[in-house]
């Protein structure tokens, strides 16, 4: 099996890596986090309208480059290396993935807007009592003429403060945990009846509690596919954050190695101590296993649903545990300074910790593989 990347994929990686190296250093990121909006909108415009990178995973008929999950994996890894706070996962991977799978007029209208940088999508799926069960929903979408009326509450909606659209899971019928009746809607984030409570997250993003009160949405907002579509979208998102974890883990290894060359104890760099050399070797091995599992999960996204779910869960479980090991070793090697706001390694550790639980922790995904 040939696992090498194409010339176009290498070009995409190099283009994004060079752009981020020039515009996304740690001090610049800190300034973005401290700004009222929590980001620099110019970065998103550059990634989309200027560099055209948001087109990489979309079909040529929509103005894209004809790529797919591999391109998303490459982009997410590079974004992970700088712990970027851009809404790539929510907009391109999740929103774009749902639209590509559902197709239709809504996809034809919205995908070009994503590519142009005009549309930012937030995925409103999590509920306070739902845990990792995608069918455990109290948010309802009741039929009303040719459209629906939406009511409910979604928690921890990443990128919602910036979003032009919300991708919302809601129940059109059935009981609270029943798979039948669960649907996916793409709606205007400015629709009447939507209120938000915005806040910064521990890993540097902005998120919201989103409340829907008698929100009237058109019938064409419904994306066909139901719970099967939602599960596919979440699987794609899960391997994408595994790829992000690859970039984070490799950067934590690099920062830790560099720190051990500079920090001295007993008149010599601590990197000369054998116990720390062993620790960094372990970190390197874990980071490379994360990369392998992210690639494996990505390559298996087109398998039948049961095989896809098993592969994604294996990848996510391993990545969650390896990120914890890598992050803990990095912080322990740096000592107390490692968890301060001033040093980058602590910020990488926070994002790695959030990835552990995002879309299911290791215990959840191991339970999936045993079913």
C-alpha positions in Angstrom: 0.0 0.0 0.0 1.4 3.4 -1.0 0.8 5.9 1.9 2.8 8.7 0.4 1.1 12.0 -0.3 0.4 13.5 -3.7 2.2 16.5 -5.0 -0.9 18.6 -4.5 -1.3 17.4 -0.9 2.3 18.3 -0.2 1.8 21.7 -1.7 -1.3 22.3 0.5 0.7 21.3 3.6 3.6 23.6 2.7 1.3 26.5 1.8 -0.5 26.3 5.1 2.6 25.7 7.2 4.4 28.7 5.7 1.4 30.9 6.2 1.0 29.9 9.8 4.7 30.3 10.5 4.4 33.9 9.3 1.2 34.9 11.0 0.4 32.5 13.9 3.3 32.7 16.4 2.5 32.2 20.0 2.5 35.9 21.0 0.2 36.7 18.1 -2.2 34.0 19.2 -2.2 35.4 22.8 -3.2 38.8 21.5 -6.0 37.2 19.5 -7.3 35.4 22.6 -7.3 38.7 24.5 -9.2 40.6 21.9 -12.9 41.2 22.3 -13.8 38.8 19.4 -11.3 36.2 20.5 -9.8 35.8 17.0 -8.5 37.8 14.0 -11.1 37.6 11.2 -8.4 38.5 8.7 -6.8 35.1 9.2 -9.9 33.3 8.1 -10.2 35.6 5.0 -6.6 34.8 4.1 -7.1 31.0 4.5 -10.2 31.1 2.3 -10.4 34.0 -0.2 -6.7 34.7 -0.5 -5.0 31.2 -0.3 -8.0 29.1 -1.3 -7.2 26.5 1.3 -10.8 26.0 2.4 -11.6 24.6 -1.1 -9.2 21.7 -0.7 -11.7 19.1 0.5 -14.6 20.0 -1.7 -15.6 18.8 -5.2 -14.7 20.8 -8.3 -18.4 21.3 -9.1 -18.6 23.5 -6.0 -15.4 25.4 -6.8 -13.2 23.1 -4.8 -10.0 21.2 -5.5 -11.6 17.8 -5.5 -10.0 16.5 -2.3 -11.6 15.0 0.8 -10.8 13.5 4.2 -7.0 13.3 3.6 -6.9 17.0 2.8 -8.8 17.7 5.9 -6.4 15.6 7.9 -3.4 17.5 6.5 -4.9 20.9 7.3 -5.9 19.9 10.8 -2.4 18.6 11.6 -0.9 21.9 10.6 -3.5 23.9 12.5 -2.7 21.7 15.5 1.0 22.6 15.4 0.1 26.2 16.2 -3.1 25.4 18.3 -5.0 27.6 15.9 -8.4 28.9 17.0 -9.9 29.1 13.5 -13.3 27.4 13.0 -11.9 24.9 10.5 -13.2 21.8 12.2 -16.7 23.3 12.7 -17.0 24.9 9.2 -15.1 22.8 6.7 -15.0 19.4 8.3 -18.3 19.2 10.1 -20.5 21.7 8.2 -18.9 21.0 4.8 -19.0 17.2 5.4 -22.7 17.3 6.3 -23.5 19.3 3.2 -21.5 17.1 0.9 -23.2 14.0 2.2 -26.7 15.5 2.1 -26.4 17.2 -1.2 -29.2 19.2 -2.7 -29.9 22.9 -3.2 -28.7 23.9 0.3 -25.3 22.3 -0.3 -25.0 24.0 -3.7 -25.7 27.4 -2.1 -23.6 27.0 1.1 -20.5 25.2 0.1 -19.3 28.0 -2.3 -19.9 30.4 0.6 -17.7 28.2 2.9 -15.0 28.2 0.2 -15.1 31.9 -0.1 -14.9 32.5 3.6 -18.4 34.0 3.8 -20.0 31.2 5.8 -18.9 30.0 9.3 -20.8 27.1 10.7 -21.1 26.0 14.4 -22.2 22.5 15.2 -25.0 22.6 17.9 -25.3 19.0 18.9 -24.4 18.6 22.6 -27.0 18.8 25.3 -26.4 19.0 29.1 -27.8 15.5 29.7 -26.8 13.8 26.5 -23.2 12.9 27.3 -21.9 11.0 24.1 -25.2 9.7 22.9 -26.0 11.6 19.7 -29.7 10.4 19.9 -30.2 11.7 23.5 -32.0 14.9 22.5 -34.6 17.2 24.1 -34.3 19.8 21.4 -37.4 19.5 19.2 -38.2 20.6 15.6 -42.0 20.3 15.2 -43.5 20.5 11.8 -45.4 23.7 11.1 -46.8 24.0 7.6 -43.9 23.7 5.1 -41.3 24.4 7.8 -40.5 23.6 11.5 -40.5 25.3 14.8 -37.3 24.7 16.9 -37.1 24.7 20.7 -34.4 23.6 23.0 -30.9 24.2 24.4 -27.5 23.3 23.1 -24.4 23.4 25.2 -20.7 24.2 24.5 -21.3 25.1 20.9 -17.8 25.9 19.6 -17.5 28.9 17.2 -21.1 29.9 17.8 -20.1 33.6 18.6 -18.6 33.8 15.1 -21.1 31.7 13.2 -23.3 32.7 10.2 -25.0 29.3 10.4 -25.8 26.7 13.0 -25.9 23.0 12.2 -28.4 21.8 14.7 -29.5 18.3 15.8 -33.2 18.1 16.8 -35.9 15.6 17.3 -38.9 15.6 14.9 -40.4 12.6 16.6 -39.8 9.6 18.9 -38.8 9.5 22.5 -35.7 11.2 24.1 -33.1 8.5 23.3 -34.7 6.9 20.2 -32.7 6.9 17.0 -35.7 7.4 14.9 -36.8 11.0 14.6 -33.4 12.6 15.0 -32.6 15.0 12.2 -30.0 17.6 11.2 -30.8 21.2 10.2 -28.7 24.0 8.8 -30.2 27.4 9.9 -29.3 31.0 9.9 -27.6 31.9 13.1 -29.4 35.3 13.2 -32.9 33.7 13.1 -35.4 35.3 15.5 -35.8 33.3 18.7 -32.1 32.3 19.0 -30.2 33.6 22.1 -26.6 32.9 23.1 -24.5 33.1 26.2 -20.9 33.4 24.9 -17.7 32.5 26.8 -14.1 31.6 26.3 -13.1 27.9 26.6 -10.1 26.5 28.5 -8.3 25.7 25.2 -8.7 29.3 23.8 -11.8 29.0 21.6 -15.0 30.8 22.0 -18.2 28.9 22.6 -21.8 29.5 23.5 -24.8 28.1 25.3 -27.5 28.4 22.5 -31.2 28.6 23.3 -34.0 28.2 20.7 -37.4 29.6 21.5 -40.0 29.0 18.8 -37.5 29.5 16.0 -39.3 29.3 12.7 -37.1 27.5 10.1 -37.9 26.6 6.5 -38.4 23.1 5.3 -35.3 23.2 3.1 -33.1 23.7 6.2 -33.5 19.9 6.8 -30.5 17.9 5.6 -31.6 14.4 4.6 -29.9 11.5 6.3 -31.1 11.6 10.0 -29.0 9.9 12.7 -26.9 8.1 10.2 -25.7 11.4 8.7 -25.0 12.8 12.1 -22.9 9.8 13.1 -20.9 10.0 9.9 -20.3 13.7 10.4 -19.1 13.1 14.0 -16.8 10.2 12.9 -15.2 12.6 10.3 -14.8 15.2 13.0 -13.3 12.7 15.4 -10.5 11.6 13.0 -10.0 15.3 12.2 -9.2 16.1 15.8 -7.0 13.0 15.9 -5.0 14.7 13.1 -5.0 17.9 15.1 -3.7 15.9 18.0 -0.8 14.8 15.7 0.3 18.3 15.2 -0.1 19.1 18.9 1.8 16.0 20.1 4.7 16.5 17.7 5.0 20.2 18.7 5.0 19.3 22.4 7.8 16.8 21.8 9.8 19.5 19.9 9.3 22.1 22.6 10.2 19.7 25.4 13.4 18.6 23.6 14.4 22.2 23.1 13.7 23.1 26.7 15.9 20.2 28.0 18.7 21.6 25.9 18.4 25.0 27.6 17.5 24.2 31.2 20.5 23.3 33.3 20.9 21.5 36.6 24.2 20.4 38.2 26.1 22.3 35.6 24.7 20.6 32.5 21.5 20.6 30.3 18.8 18.3 31.8 18.5 16.7 28.4 21.7 14.8 29.3 19.9 12.9 32.1 19.1 9.5 31.0 15.7 9.4 32.7 14.6 12.4 30.7 15.9 11.0 27.5 13.8 7.9 28.1 10.8 10.1 28.8 11.2 12.1 25.6 11.7 8.8 23.6 8.3 7.7 25.0 6.8 11.0 24.0 8.1 10.6 20.5 6.7 7.1 20.2 3.3 8.2 21.4 3.2 11.1 19.0 4.0 8.9 16.1 1.3 6.4 17.1 -1.2 9.3 17.2 -0.2 10.1 13.6 -0.6 6.5 12.5 -4.0 6.1 14.1 -5.2 9.4 12.7 -4.2 8.2 9.2 -5.8 4.8 9.8 -9.1 6.3 10.9 -9.1 8.7 8.0 -8.5 6.0 5.4 -11.4 4.0 6.7 -14.1 6.7 6.7 -15.5 5.2 3.4 -16.1 1.7 4.8 -19.5 0.5 5.7 -20.9 2.2 8.8 -20.1 -0.5 11.4 -16.5 -0.9 10.2 -16.1 2.9 10.0 -17.3 3.3 13.5 -15.0 0.6 14.9 -12.0 2.1 13.1 -12.8 5.7 14.3 -13.3 4.5 17.9 -10.0 2.6 17.9 -8.2 5.7 16.6 -9.9 8.1 19.0 -9.3 5.9 22.1 -5.6 5.5 21.3 -5.2 9.2 20.5 -6.9 10.3 23.7 -4.6 8.1 25.8 -1.4 9.0 23.9 -2.2 12.7 24.1 -2.5 12.4 27.9 0.8 10.6 28.2 2.6 13.1 25.9 1.1 16.1 27.6 1.8 14.9 31.1 5.4 14.1 30.2 5.8 17.6 28.6 4.5 19.4 31.7 6.4 17.2 34.1 9.6 17.9 32.2 9.0 21.7 32.2 8.1 21.8 35.8 5.8 24.5 37.3 6.5 26.9 34.5 4.8 24.5 32.1 1.3 25.4 33.3 1.7 29.1 33.2 0.0 31.4 30.7 3.4 32.7 29.5 4.7 29.4 28.2 3.3 27.8 25.1 3.5 24.2 26.3 0.7 24.8 28.8 -1.6 26.0 26.0 -0.8 22.9 24.0 -1.6 20.7 27.0 -5.0 22.4 27.5 -6.0 21.8 23.9 -4.7 18.2 24.1 -6.8 17.7 27.2 -9.9 19.0 25.5 -9.4 16.7 22.5 -9.3 13.7 24.9 -13.0 14.2 25.7 -14.3 15.8 22.5 -16.7 13.5 20.6 -16.1 10.8 23.2 -13.3 9.9 25.6 -11.2 6.8 25.5 -13.5 4.7 27.7 -16.5 5.6 25.6 -14.8 4.6 22.3 -13.4 1.4 23.8 -16.9 0.5 24.8 -18.0 1.0 21.1 -15.4 -1.4 19.8 -16.6 -4.1 22.2 -20.2 -4.0 20.9 
